[in-house]
Amino acid sequence: MAEYHVPVMLSECIGGLAIKESGVYVDVTFGGGGHSREILKHLSAEGRLFGFDQDADAKLNAEQIGQRSFTFIEANFRYLKRYLKLHGIKQVDGILADLGISSHQIDEPERGFSTRSEAVLDMRMDQGARLTAKKVVNEYAEAELHKILGIYGEVKNAKTLAAAIVSERFSRPFETTADLIGFLKAMAPRGKEFKYYAQVFQAIRMEVNDEMGALEDFLNQAVEVLRPGGRLVVESYHSLEDRMVKNFINKGKIFGEVEKDFFGNQLKPLKAITRKPVTASEEELKVNNRARSAKLRVAERL
């Protein structure tokens, strides 16, 4: 379980949830179960924890937790409200989301997430999904590729790269991660090749799994199911994700300004508990490099 994924800022996440012994909590990114196991330690027999994850390996990890207060739901967290309702839950006391990709998924070569191993271009978190990295790279229009590379990957030469990919695939379609890496070598800035590969892979992965769309759906539903005083704890590893979470906490929506009532009072469903994002300590960074880009935000339902 520990080898699957080392939880980032575990104590900070648990502290942010402000757990009540008999409360109802949701870990929407179960993964290896590190956060969930820690939450369960703080719950009494009356408390409940629901764990969401669409990854088949996460389901196997969940089966190792035998506590009756824990329920695993094999689904994307964008369906939070639907599945909680199926289990008779209308409101909860806290929700935890650890966004992005797990260490385990990166380390499994056949999944196609890693820039270090050769595999078929896949990158699906849900193995039953139709869209794959191979389809994105070989079939997306140049304008679509330009958009996702620039926005999701923050690739500086996104327009040039998109055009080059479209030109290359006419004569030689991209089949594997090695095909893509081999092609990217000529496009990468000298001395920053590995960062460049990671940015491109990240952009494709986020598109394949509709990570931004899922996050928006999740945030809107999280507000609906949190009871007053309930806590929302979100860890993000990408500037775009963090910006979305920040805007939602501060304005009650991903885009646009705060809504106001007839008297000009702001209609915000959440109150920020952390004014600035919490980052990992130097001690944690020494043992878990993945924590370097993590930003943790905590909010409370008004």
MITORFI-71064 format. One line per field, with one value per residue: residue in three letters; x, y, z of N, C-alpha, C in turn. Coordinates in Angstrom, 3 decimals. Atoms other than C-alpha are relative to their C-alpha. Layout:
N
aa ALA/...
nu X/...
nv Y/...
nw Z/...
cau X/...
cav Y/...
caw Z/...
cu X/...
cv Y/...
cw Z/...
***
This chain:
302
aa MET/ALA/GLU/TYR/HIS/VAL/PRO/VAL/MET/LEU/SER/GLU/CYS/ILE/GLY/GLY/LEU/ALA/ILE/LYS/GLU/SER/GLY/VAL/TYR/VAL/ASP/VAL/THR/PHE/GLY/GLY/GLY/GLY/HIS/SER/ARG/GLU/ILE/LEU/LYS/HIS/LEU/SER/ALA/GLU/GLY/ARG/LEU/PHE/GLY/PHE/ASP/GLN/ASP/ALA/ASP/ALA/LYS/LEU/ASN/ALA/GLU/GLN/ILE/GLY/GLN/ARG/SER/PHE/THR/PHE/ILE/GLU/ALA/ASN/PHE/ARG/TYR/LEU/LYS/ARG/TYR/LEU/LYS/LEU/HIS/GLY/ILE/LYS/GLN/VAL/ASP/GLY/ILE/LEU/ALA/ASP/LEU/GLY/ILE/SER/SER/HIS/GLN/ILE/ASP/GLU/PRO/GLU/ARG/GLY/PHE/SER/THR/ARG/SER/GLU/ALA/VAL/LEU/ASP/MET/ARG/MET/ASP/GLN/GLY/ALA/ARG/LEU/THR/ALA/LYS/LYS/VAL/VAL/ASN/GLU/TYR/ALA/GLU/ALA/GLU/LEU/HIS/LYS/ILE/LEU/GLY/ILE/TYR/GLY/GLU/VAL/LYS/ASN/ALA/LYS/THR/LEU/ALA/ALA/ALA/ILE/VAL/SER/GLU/ARG/PHE/SER/ARG/PRO/PHE/GLU/THR/THR/ALA/ASP/LEU/ILE/GLY/PHE/LEU/LYS/ALA/MET/ALA/PRO/ARG/GLY/LYS/GLU/PHE/LYS/TYR/TYR/ALA/GLN/VAL/PHE/GLN/ALA/ILE/ARG/MET/GLU/VAL/ASN/ASP/GLU/MET/GLY/ALA/LEU/GLU/ASP/PHE/LEU/ASN/GLN/ALA/VAL/GLU/VAL/LEU/ARG/PRO/GLY/GLY/ARG/LEU/VAL/VAL/GLU/SER/TYR/HIS/SER/LEU/GLU/ASP/ARG/MET/VAL/LYS/ASN/PHE/ILE/ASN/LYS/GLY/LYS/ILE/PHE/GLY/GLU/VAL/GLU/LYS/ASP/PHE/PHE/GLY/ASN/GLN/LEU/LYS/PRO/LEU/LYS/ALA/ILE/THR/ARG/LYS/PRO/VAL/THR/ALA/SER/GLU/GLU/GLU/LEU/LYS/VAL/ASN/ASN/ARG/ALA/ARG/SER/ALA/LYS/LEU/ARG/VAL/ALA/GLU/ARG/LEU
nu 0.824/-0.880/-0.727/0.918/-0.035/-0.260/0.889/-0.667/0.526/1.043/0.472/0.675/1.312/0.841/0.290/0.932/1.338/0.571/0.866/0.869/-0.022/1.191/0.344/-0.008/-1.066/-0.224/-1.313/0.411/-1.139/-0.459/-1.360/-0.560/0.727/-0.745/0.822/1.190/-0.377/-0.233/1.318/0.691/-0.551/0.622/1.443/0.554/0.820/1.148/-0.464/-0.011/-0.907/0.198/-1.167/0.257/-1.115/0.379/-1.106/0.213/-0.984/0.463/1.048/-0.695/-0.500/1.155/0.467/-0.813/0.553/1.135/0.858/1.388/0.308/-0.563/0.655/-0.726/0.849/-0.835/0.522/-0.672/0.585/0.952/1.330/0.070/1.356/0.812/-0.318/0.329/1.458/0.308/-0.304/0.854/-0.704/0.334/-0.984/-1.188/-0.732/-1.294/-0.382/-1.420/-0.389/-1.427/0.126/-1.151/-0.283/-0.711/-1.340/0.182/0.396/-1.192/-0.985/0.458/-0.375/1.019/1.076/-0.367/-0.086/-1.383/-0.895/-1.218/0.212/0.721/1.311/1.002/0.521/1.285/0.209/1.339/0.143/1.082/-0.358/1.177/0.285/-0.275/-1.049/-1.362/-1.036/-0.253/1.048/-0.234/-1.185/0.124/1.260/0.447/-0.350/-1.151/0.444/0.295/-1.291/-0.603/0.707/-0.278/-1.427/-0.255/0.738/-0.221/-1.421/-0.762/-1.111/-0.239/0.092/1.161/0.515/-0.984/0.030/1.255/-0.133/-0.994/0.624/0.949/-0.801/-0.689/0.897/0.477/-0.880/-0.328/0.822/-0.624/0.574/-0.493/-0.602/-1.345/0.183/0.252/-1.226/-0.981/0.381/-0.109/-1.401/-0.404/0.807/-0.217/-1.087/-1.209/-0.216/1.292/0.738/0.889/1.113/0.826/0.740/0.994/1.067/0.798/0.734/1.014/1.072/0.756/0.679/1.114/1.040/0.545/0.835/0.863/-0.245/0.538/1.457/0.349/-0.232/1.093/1.204/-0.198/0.081/1.404/0.758/-0.532/0.718/1.378/0.099/-0.601/0.915/-0.612/-1.107/-0.774/-1.275/-0.476/-1.462/-0.428/-1.423/-0.198/-1.407/-0.073/0.434/1.364/0.872/-0.015/0.735/1.422/0.398/-0.066/1.137/1.254/0.095/0.154/1.115/1.139/0.082/-1.309/-0.222/0.896/-0.052/0.886/1.402/0.491/1.454/0.651/-0.578/-1.427/-0.787/-0.601/0.562/-1.099/0.320/-1.164/-0.919/-1.367/-0.668/-1.403/-0.014/-0.971/-0.129/-0.985/-0.979/-0.681/-1.158/-1.305/-0.219/0.752/-0.592/-1.205/0.362/1.062/-0.204/1.287/0.640/-0.570/0.941/1.322/0.605/1.160/0.954/1.065/1.133/1.101/1.338/0.716
nv -1.198/-1.161/-0.078/-0.461/-1.459/-0.618/-1.160/-1.292/-0.844/0.804/-0.610/-1.257/0.368/0.462/-1.180/-0.837/0.587/-0.210/1.178/0.339/1.466/0.653/-0.689/0.694/-0.606/0.564/-0.116/0.181/0.504/1.038/0.428/1.060/0.039/-0.623/-1.007/0.651/0.741/-0.967/-0.528/1.046/0.023/-1.069/0.211/1.007/0.995/-0.694/-0.789/0.683/-0.517/0.488/-0.218/0.047/0.102/0.711/0.886/1.385/0.330/-0.618/0.890/1.104/-0.540/-0.235/1.294/0.346/-0.694/0.812/-0.692/-0.139/-1.409/-0.431/0.460/-0.408/-0.246/0.034/-1.022/-1.294/-0.890/-0.923/0.564/0.000/-0.141/1.133/1.229/-0.168/0.129/1.430/0.585/-0.638/-1.118/-1.300/-0.981/0.556/-0.936/-0.370/0.609/-0.132/0.311/-0.081/0.011/0.432/1.410/0.648/0.533/1.354/-0.065/-0.400/1.074/1.150/-0.328/0.289/-0.995/-1.050/-1.319/-0.354/-0.357/0.807/1.385/0.133/0.639/-0.531/-1.296/0.268/-1.068/-0.008/0.378/0.972/0.874/0.243/-1.206/0.158/-0.892/0.351/-0.938/0.304/-0.667/-1.443/-0.384/0.325/-0.399/-1.352/-1.056/-0.803/-1.041/0.654/0.347/-1.270/-0.444/0.816/-0.084/-1.312/-0.232/1.064/0.298/-1.258/0.162/-1.323/0.045/0.867/-0.134/0.642/1.441/0.549/0.080/1.034/1.302/0.256/0.280/1.275/1.159/0.372/1.042/1.005/-0.194/0.256/1.206/0.217/-1.140/-0.162/-0.730/-1.409/-0.557/-0.109/-1.164/-1.222/-0.352/-1.103/-1.183/-0.391/-0.947/0.691/-0.018/0.100/1.016/0.837/-0.846/-0.184/1.250/0.107/-0.976/0.516/1.165/-0.504/-0.597/1.080/0.744/-0.798/0.032/1.355/0.267/-1.165/-0.323/-1.319/0.126/0.793/-0.835/-0.985/0.735/0.389/-1.158/-0.425/0.973/0.018/-1.040/0.462/1.099/-0.374/-0.670/-1.201/0.318/1.082/-0.444/0.439/-0.013/0.349/-0.089/-0.042/0.066/-0.718/-1.383/-0.163/0.615/-0.826/-1.221/0.351/0.229/-1.314/-0.795/0.574/-0.294/-1.443/-0.604/0.910/0.440/0.127/-1.188/-1.115/-0.683/0.474/-0.426/-0.791/-0.030/-1.283/-1.050/-0.129/0.928/1.076/1.336/0.956/1.182/0.471/-0.933/0.525/0.213/-0.311/-1.176/0.338/1.454/0.646/0.786/1.031/-0.412/0.412/1.392/0.872/-0.093/0.833/1.414/0.151/-1.070/-0.337/-1.038/-1.309/-0.851/0.093/-1.144/0.458/-1.046/0.466/-0.925/0.452/-0.309/-1.002
nw 0.000/-0.073/1.257/1.030/0.053/-1.304/-0.133/-0.155/-1.089/-0.651/-1.254/0.330/0.543/-1.110/-0.815/0.741/-0.045/-1.347/-0.056/-1.129/-0.122/0.550/1.236/1.289/0.802/1.326/0.626/1.398/0.772/-0.930/0.365/-0.832/-1.272/-1.094/-0.674/-0.564/-1.210/-1.075/-0.380/-0.763/-1.358/-0.771/-0.044/-0.907/0.696/0.589/1.129/1.297/1.013/1.351/0.834/1.439/0.936/1.216/0.366/-0.443/-1.029/-1.242/-0.525/-0.677/-1.262/-0.876/-0.512/-1.165/-1.171/-0.427/-0.970/0.445/0.192/1.277/1.223/1.209/1.159/1.200/0.906/0.056/-1.011/0.603/-0.283/-1.466/-0.528/0.450/-0.725/-1.411/-0.088/0.102/-1.302/-0.988/-0.625/0.582/-0.440/-0.650/-0.858/0.572/1.269/0.306/1.381/0.295/1.456/0.794/0.277/-1.098/0.280/0.510/1.406/0.757/-0.045/0.774/1.380/1.011/-0.008/0.934/-0.651/-0.273/1.095/-0.163/0.439/1.266/-0.103/0.927/-0.442/-0.629/-0.988/-0.593/-1.411/0.072/1.120/0.837/0.783/1.430/0.477/-0.403/0.432/1.413/0.779/-0.102/0.778/1.423/0.627/-0.332/0.940/-0.417/-0.935/-1.283/-0.597/-0.431/-1.207/-1.185/-0.313/-0.583/-1.252/-0.969/-0.161/-0.065/0.932/0.581/1.465/0.224/1.368/0.879/-0.281/0.523/1.455/0.300/-0.272/1.089/1.200/-0.188/-0.085/1.336/0.537/-1.024/-1.199/-1.300/-0.606/-1.364/-0.695/0.556/1.259/-0.325/-0.594/1.073/0.804/-0.808/-0.245/0.873/-0.312/-1.399/-0.285/-0.433/-1.444/-0.698/0.757/-0.811/-0.431/1.193/0.211/-1.073/0.276/1.110/-0.503/-0.926/0.789/0.648/-1.061/-0.516/1.028/0.057/-1.176/-0.226/-1.405/-0.348/-0.020/-1.180/-1.181/-0.078/-0.419/-1.394/-0.896/-0.075/-0.787/-1.365/-0.743/-0.216/-0.972/-1.286/-0.924/-0.573/-0.896/0.593/0.559/1.304/0.011/1.354/0.340/1.446/0.417/1.264/-0.237/0.487/-1.010/-1.209/0.303/-0.005/-1.390/-0.657/0.463/-0.495/-1.431/-0.219/0.731/0.124/1.385/0.640/0.819/-0.270/-1.286/-1.069/0.123/-1.136/-0.138/0.314/-0.847/0.275/-0.819/0.777/-0.189/0.077/-0.804/-0.750/-0.659/0.046/-1.288/0.315/0.877/1.030/0.057/-0.871/0.748/-0.799/-0.796/0.518/-0.419/0.904/1.331/0.031/0.155/0.997/0.977/0.625/-0.799/0.342/0.733/-0.618/-0.683/-0.757/-0.400/-0.879/-0.088/-0.847/0.542/-0.781
cau 0.000/2.805/4.572/1.462/1.537/3.014/0.339/1.451/1.008/-0.934/-1.080/-2.045/-4.900/-6.225/-5.950/-7.792/-10.724/-11.218/-12.632/-15.572/-15.583/-19.126/-19.023/-19.392/-16.376/-15.386/-11.951/-12.653/-9.176/-8.648/-5.579/-3.430/-5.667/-3.116/-5.404/-8.422/-6.636/-5.614/-9.162/-10.518/-8.189/-10.070/-13.576/-15.662/-17.916/-20.665/-18.517/-18.476/-15.981/-16.615/-13.692/-13.982/-11.614/-12.007/-8.718/-8.996/-5.803/-7.283/-10.238/-7.837/-6.262/-9.701/-10.518/-7.763/-9.698/-12.086/-13.718/-17.510/-17.472/-15.655/-17.358/-15.479/-17.158/-15.599/-16.314/-14.872/-15.361/-17.347/-20.263/-19.934/-23.526/-25.070/-23.229/-23.595/-27.337/-27.372/-25.901/-28.501/-26.123/-27.340/-24.785/-21.263/-18.875/-15.765/-14.374/-10.744/-9.345/-5.714/-5.661/-3.392/-1.791/-0.521/3.078/1.825/0.196/3.406/5.502/3.351/4.993/2.043/-0.257/1.687/1.907/5.681/8.235/10.826/9.250/8.042/4.358/1.334/0.035/-2.797/-2.865/-6.404/-7.080/-10.329/-9.348/-12.905/-12.849/-12.778/-10.385/-6.685/-3.457/-2.959/-6.250/-5.447/-2.000/-3.036/-6.553/-6.958/-6.985/-3.960/-5.918/-7.080/-3.537/-2.258/-4.880/-4.260/-0.461/-0.521/-3.147/-2.688/1.029/2.092/4.348/5.970/6.229/2.776/1.707/4.891/4.736/1.081/1.830/4.862/2.857/0.154/2.786/4.656/1.625/0.628/3.618/4.187/1.422/2.465/1.961/4.061/5.449/8.899/7.634/6.456/9.598/11.785/9.876/9.938/13.725/14.127/11.496/12.682/14.768/18.361/19.056/15.331/14.363/12.887/10.792/9.504/8.558/6.742/4.789/3.653/2.673/0.809/-1.193/-2.212/-3.075/-5.270/-7.145/-7.566/-9.083/-10.954/-9.358/-10.426/-14.031/-14.140/-12.697/-15.320/-18.141/-16.699/-16.350/-19.925/-21.248/-18.976/-20.690/-24.093/-23.275/-21.217/-23.292/-22.744/-19.409/-18.193/-14.665/-13.358/-9.660/-8.032/-4.435/-3.398/-0.171/-0.849/-1.240/-4.468/-6.024/-4.959/-6.382/-9.721/-9.862/-8.838/-11.473/-14.169/-13.389/-13.189/-16.054/-18.275/-17.619/-14.751/-15.164/-16.652/-17.304/-19.010/-22.802/-24.663/-28.169/-30.619/-28.880/-25.386/-24.323/-21.934/-23.368/-20.385/-20.957/-17.433/-15.064/-11.317/-9.599/-6.180/-5.689/-2.653/-2.020/-0.200/3.002/5.067/7.726/11.427/11.467/8.771/10.447/13.577/11.705/8.926/9.896/6.319/5.301/7.364/4.578/1.707/-0.599/-3.201/-6.309/-8.930/-12.410/-15.482/-19.131/-21.026
cav 0.000/2.419/1.546/2.446/6.112/8.124/10.572/14.190/16.485/13.767/15.479/18.807/17.118/15.427/18.646/20.525/18.110/18.819/15.304/14.567/11.011/10.219/12.281/11.271/11.850/11.293/10.632/11.221/10.112/6.851/5.593/3.567/4.377/6.348/9.276/7.022/4.826/7.894/9.300/5.968/6.187/9.312/7.868/5.990/3.063/5.565/7.449/6.673/7.073/6.749/6.310/7.109/5.970/4.866/2.938/-0.865/-1.096/1.283/-1.078/-3.904/-1.672/-0.823/-4.505/-4.701/-2.356/-4.491/-1.844/-1.699/2.085/2.208/1.955/1.984/3.442/2.576/5.831/9.177/11.900/13.950/11.650/12.421/13.475/10.629/7.832/9.305/9.535/5.849/5.087/7.237/10.101/13.662/15.618/14.988/16.587/16.657/15.945/15.328/15.454/14.708/15.627/14.500/11.137/8.618/7.425/3.917/4.893/6.583/3.581/1.077/1.106/-0.401/2.484/4.900/7.707/7.644/9.347/6.813/3.594/2.416/1.555/1.992/5.587/5.048/7.298/6.345/6.397/4.565/1.593/1.381/4.882/5.288/8.212/7.318/9.286/7.554/8.953/12.472/12.584/10.994/12.338/15.722/18.759/21.048/23.793/21.353/20.098/23.685/24.470/21.515/21.728/25.426/25.406/22.013/21.548/25.203/24.279/27.476/26.363/24.725/26.094/24.944/21.545/21.002/21.737/19.416/16.543/16.856/16.891/13.875/11.633/11.730/9.583/7.832/7.605/7.678/4.251/4.250/6.614/5.981/7.187/10.416/10.963/10.311/12.959/15.473/15.376/17.757/20.137/20.321/23.227/22.141/21.202/21.065/18.004/15.944/18.833/19.373/15.707/15.813/18.934/17.346/14.069/15.992/17.929/14.759/12.946/15.804/15.791/12.011/11.983/15.315/16.298/19.956/19.092/16.489/18.960/21.591/19.031/17.833/21.295/22.250/19.036/19.235/22.455/20.816/17.802/19.560/20.438/23.852/23.777/20.898/21.065/20.846/19.929/19.938/19.200/20.202/19.816/22.028/25.818/25.559/23.188/25.372/28.472/26.725/25.629/29.095/30.832/28.421/28.931/32.722/33.303/30.217/29.590/28.664/31.644/35.095/37.302/36.622/36.680/39.152/39.316/42.227/44.149/43.700/41.001/38.438/34.951/32.745/29.141/28.685/30.434/30.020/28.504/28.772/32.278/31.080/27.545/25.267/23.728/20.765/21.164/20.869/17.583/16.095/17.317/15.390/12.076/12.746/14.788/14.678/17.033/19.836/21.080/20.379/23.161/22.495/24.626/24.242/25.780/25.559/25.443/28.512
caw 0.000/0.878/-2.369/-4.377/-3.485/-0.606/0.619/0.335/3.378/5.183/8.588/6.992/5.104/8.231/10.206/7.477/7.613/11.352/11.718/14.008/15.360/14.228/11.019/7.382/5.126/1.511/0.038/-3.649/-4.780/-2.888/-4.796/-2.423/0.533/2.546/3.287/3.855/6.376/8.351/8.296/9.576/12.590/13.672/13.249/15.823/14.956/14.144/11.620/7.894/5.083/1.354/-1.023/-4.740/-7.488/-11.097/-11.203/-11.009/-8.922/-6.358/-6.009/-5.104/-2.453/-1.056/-0.633/1.988/4.272/6.243/8.434/8.235/8.354/4.978/1.575/-1.739/-4.832/-8.181/-10.006/-11.045/-8.435/-10.947/-10.009/-6.288/-5.652/-7.666/-5.857/-2.391/-3.032/-4.038/-0.604/1.150/1.899/1.311/3.337/4.602/7.105/4.967/1.507/0.585/-2.967/-3.863/-7.552/-10.362/-10.973/-8.436/-8.209/-8.914/-12.196/-13.349/-12.346/-14.257/-17.725/-19.590/-18.633/-20.829/-18.259/-17.877/-20.100/-18.918/-20.217/-23.613/-23.828/-26.064/-25.912/-23.431/-20.317/-19.277/-15.545/-16.261/-18.421/-19.736/-21.228/-25.017/-25.443/-25.358/-25.745/-29.108/-30.366/-29.108/-30.741/-34.029/-34.573/-32.873/-35.137/-35.035/-33.262/-30.563/-29.984/-29.783/-27.140/-24.834/-25.123/-24.295/-21.541/-19.865/-20.493/-20.502/-23.429/-24.729/-28.371/-28.330/-31.720/-33.459/-31.764/-32.708/-36.344/-36.288/-34.760/-37.431/-40.180/-38.758/-38.208/-41.911/-42.797/-39.464/-36.854/-33.205/-31.605/-28.431/-25.812/-27.307/-30.711/-29.119/-27.029/-30.068/-31.981/-29.103/-28.796/-31.730/-30.333/-26.715/-25.334/-24.788/-21.182/-20.359/-22.365/-19.522/-18.215/-21.757/-22.168/-18.828/-19.858/-23.128/-21.427/-18.721/-21.310/-23.158/-19.918/-18.697/-22.013/-22.103/-18.624/-18.915/-15.617/-15.754/-16.587/-13.833/-11.318/-12.156/-11.837/-8.538/-6.986/-7.848/-6.304/-3.262/-2.188/-2.561/-0.379/2.326/5.375/7.019/8.837/6.651/5.282/1.720/1.445/-2.001/-2.992/-6.510/-8.484/-11.500/-11.597/-13.601/-11.055/-8.140/-9.838/-10.347/-6.705/-5.484/-7.621/-6.517/-2.846/-3.139/-5.580/-5.484/-9.192/-11.492/-13.800/-13.371/-10.378/-7.068/-7.285/-5.056/-3.656/-4.076/-1.285/-2.686/-0.236/-1.664/-2.143/-1.395/-0.257/1.131/3.504/2.975/6.029/4.393/2.960/1.029/-0.218/2.223/0.856/2.034/4.708/3.949/5.878/3.652/0.471/1.401/1.376/-1.156/-4.211/-5.566/-2.755/-4.309/-6.588/-4.195/-3.014/-0.349/0.146/2.850/2.907/5.129/4.021/5.181
cu 0.857/0.752/-0.877/0.093/0.209/-0.877/0.801/-0.710/-1.154/-0.548/-0.746/-1.405/-0.969/-0.381/-1.018/-1.424/-0.709/-1.010/-0.783/-0.123/-1.169/-0.440/0.039/0.990/0.162/1.432/-0.241/1.128/0.701/1.419/0.498/-0.626/0.695/-0.800/-1.201/0.314/0.207/-1.310/-0.724/0.505/-0.684/-1.510/-0.390/-0.819/-1.191/0.395/0.012/0.976/-0.302/1.241/-0.359/1.303/-0.453/1.046/-0.208/0.970/-0.402/-1.081/0.625/0.549/-1.134/-0.505/0.788/-0.480/-1.289/-0.966/-1.395/-0.372/0.503/-0.747/0.779/-0.975/0.893/-0.572/0.866/-0.677/-0.944/-1.440/-0.245/-1.430/-0.858/0.246/-0.242/-1.504/-0.416/0.240/-0.769/0.638/-0.320/1.031/1.145/0.727/1.345/0.301/1.471/0.251/1.497/0.115/1.239/0.101/0.797/1.373/-0.103/-0.345/1.182/0.968/-0.422/0.230/-1.140/-1.127/0.307/0.088/1.445/0.790/1.238/-0.133/-0.765/-1.296/-0.894/-0.503/-1.420/-0.406/-1.408/0.065/-1.112/0.242/-1.179/-0.358/0.427/1.193/1.356/0.971/0.303/-1.002/0.205/1.125/-0.209/-1.250/-0.464/0.467/1.150/-0.385/-0.295/1.293/0.700/-0.605/0.392/1.470/0.326/-0.632/0.333/1.480/0.865/1.286/0.185/-0.094/-1.170/-0.507/0.905/-0.035/-1.251/0.082/0.955/-0.577/-0.936/0.735/0.636/-0.938/-0.577/0.816/0.286/-0.814/0.765/-0.700/0.372/0.550/1.398/-0.050/-0.127/1.247/1.069/-0.253/0.232/1.435/0.453/-0.714/0.305/1.141/1.207/0.201/-1.284/-0.885/-1.014/-1.195/-0.990/-0.843/-1.137/-1.178/-0.922/-0.852/-1.125/-1.196/-0.887/-0.809/-1.227/-1.156/-0.668/-0.998/-0.956/0.118/-0.565/-1.526/-0.476/0.155/-1.112/-1.292/0.078/-0.196/-1.442/-0.830/0.454/-0.734/-1.414/-0.098/0.647/-1.043/0.694/1.067/0.877/1.229/0.274/1.513/0.463/1.492/0.128/1.489/0.237/-0.583/-1.440/-1.008/-0.093/-0.792/-1.505/-0.514/-0.053/-1.203/-1.305/-0.197/-0.316/-1.258/-1.234/-0.209/1.401/0.355/-0.982/0.142/-0.992/-1.413/-0.425/-1.517/-0.517/0.629/1.501/0.885/0.533/-0.598/1.106/-0.302/1.137/0.777/1.388/0.566/1.485/0.011/0.959/0.124/1.101/0.936/0.737/1.216/1.297/0.282/-0.718/0.612/1.234/-0.328/-1.064/0.057/-1.302/-0.703/0.435/-1.000/-1.388/-0.427/-1.310/-0.872/-1.139/-1.103/-1.102/-1.326/-0.709/-1.453
cv 1.246/0.189/0.563/1.511/0.556/1.239/1.272/0.816/-0.683/0.664/1.303/-0.257/-0.397/1.171/0.896/-0.513/0.238/-1.104/-0.137/-1.521/-0.701/0.615/-0.893/0.721/-0.722/0.282/-0.283/-0.486/-1.069/-0.479/-1.180/-0.077/0.660/1.028/-0.653/-0.744/0.953/0.601/-1.003/-0.092/1.021/-0.159/-1.066/-0.984/0.638/0.815/-0.802/0.693/-0.668/0.339/-0.161/-0.231/-0.815/-1.012/-1.398/-0.400/0.587/-0.860/-1.173/0.458/0.171/-1.295/-0.453/0.697/-0.703/0.690/0.254/1.440/0.536/-0.620/0.519/0.132/0.108/0.961/1.249/0.952/1.054/-0.497/-0.092/-0.027/-1.217/-1.238/0.116/-0.168/-1.469/-0.721/0.698/1.180/1.307/1.060/-0.682/1.095/0.431/-0.771/0.293/-0.399/0.220/-0.177/-0.551/-1.509/-0.606/-0.490/-1.380/0.009/0.385/-1.162/-1.262/0.281/-0.157/1.026/1.189/1.392/0.501/0.345/-0.889/-1.425/-0.026/-0.764/0.572/1.328/-0.190/1.164/0.081/-0.383/-1.037/-0.850/-0.328/1.191/-0.175/0.829/-0.399/1.074/-0.197/0.719/1.515/0.427/-0.198/0.543/1.415/0.996/0.828/1.049/-0.575/-0.363/1.247/0.451/-0.813/0.052/1.323/0.185/-1.054/-0.264/1.221/-0.103/1.308/0.006/-0.890/0.052/-0.709/-1.513/-0.643/-0.186/-1.123/-1.402/-0.385/-0.367/-1.391/-1.191/-0.407/-1.145/-1.102/0.262/-0.345/-1.185/-0.138/1.288/0.270/0.746/1.496/0.663/0.216/1.215/1.307/0.465/1.203/1.302/0.580/1.007/-0.746/0.154/-0.132/-1.056/-0.754/0.778/0.187/-1.246/-0.116/0.949/-0.507/-1.185/0.437/0.560/-1.073/-0.777/0.752/0.034/-1.368/-0.249/1.138/0.490/1.357/-0.031/-0.746/0.824/1.023/-0.661/-0.345/1.174/0.479/-0.942/-0.043/1.009/-0.459/-1.053/0.323/0.664/1.240/-0.359/-1.118/0.547/-0.608/0.170/-0.498/0.226/-0.014/0.071/0.752/1.387/0.232/-0.579/0.889/1.284/-0.254/-0.166/1.328/0.858/-0.506/0.309/1.474/0.596/-0.889/-0.497/-0.032/1.270/1.100/0.557/-0.582/0.515/0.744/-0.040/1.406/1.167/0.183/-0.889/-1.142/-1.353/-1.037/-1.196/-0.456/1.148/-0.626/-0.123/0.293/1.165/-0.199/-1.524/-0.510/-0.824/-0.942/0.572/-0.476/-1.460/-0.959/-0.009/-0.885/-1.459/-0.234/1.163/0.456/1.137/1.407/0.931/0.052/1.295/-0.467/1.177/-0.627/1.052/-0.624/0.457/0.975/-0.397
cw 0.000/-1.303/-1.112/-0.161/1.404/0.127/0.264/1.093/0.756/1.259/-0.262/-0.559/1.113/0.899/-0.671/0.038/1.338/0.316/1.316/0.041/-0.676/-1.328/-1.229/-0.912/-1.333/-0.438/-1.475/-0.914/0.837/-0.278/0.806/1.376/1.167/0.780/0.699/1.296/1.187/0.479/0.892/1.442/0.914/0.129/1.028/-0.828/-0.704/-1.238/-1.284/-0.953/-1.332/-0.829/-1.468/-0.753/-1.199/-0.442/0.590/1.109/1.351/0.654/0.753/1.348/1.003/0.629/1.218/1.276/0.408/0.947/-0.570/-0.280/-1.347/-1.176/-1.199/-1.154/-1.231/-1.046/0.051/0.980/-0.580/0.197/1.503/0.525/-0.339/0.857/1.503/0.210/-0.060/1.322/1.128/0.712/-0.727/0.366/0.740/0.781/-0.577/-1.263/-0.257/-1.450/-0.162/-1.514/-0.703/-0.128/1.148/-0.452/-0.640/-1.488/-0.887/-0.126/-0.746/-1.479/-1.004/-0.058/-0.920/0.587/0.077/-1.261/-0.013/-0.539/-1.313/0.215/-1.088/0.559/0.528/0.913/0.577/1.475/0.143/-1.239/-0.908/-0.876/-1.450/-0.463/0.561/-0.487/-1.488/-0.896/-0.002/-0.930/-1.503/-0.688/0.316/-1.071/0.566/1.037/1.386/0.723/0.540/1.331/1.230/0.392/0.686/1.366/1.052/0.265/0.196/-0.828/-0.765/-1.525/-0.437/-1.442/-0.995/0.172/-0.573/-1.514/-0.403/0.211/-1.142/-1.282/0.077/-0.106/-1.359/-0.574/1.009/1.259/1.267/0.661/1.478/0.611/-0.542/-1.333/0.274/0.564/-1.078/-0.876/0.764/0.208/-0.817/0.337/1.382/0.154/0.549/1.510/0.807/-0.658/0.853/0.544/-1.152/-0.272/1.024/-0.252/-1.104/0.463/0.940/-0.758/-0.624/1.038/0.521/-0.988/-0.046/1.129/0.351/1.447/0.423/0.074/1.229/1.273/0.169/0.472/1.484/0.959/0.160/0.867/1.455/0.880/0.341/1.094/1.359/0.881/0.560/1.044/-0.515/-0.707/-1.383/-0.017/-1.368/-0.176/-1.513/-0.320/-1.309/0.241/-0.435/0.989/1.233/-0.213/0.025/1.420/0.762/-0.378/0.574/1.479/0.236/-0.619/-0.129/-1.420/-0.590/-0.766/0.387/1.401/0.992/-0.237/1.261/0.052/-0.300/0.759/-0.197/0.855/-0.861/0.359/-0.216/0.895/0.913/0.632/0.000/1.410/-0.153/-0.982/-1.169/-0.045/0.921/-0.874/0.942/0.731/-0.650/0.337/-0.945/-1.400/-0.141/-0.283/-1.075/-0.980/-0.645/0.739/-0.405/-0.682/0.634/0.691/0.629/0.401/0.803/0.077/0.866/-0.597/0.934/0.187
***
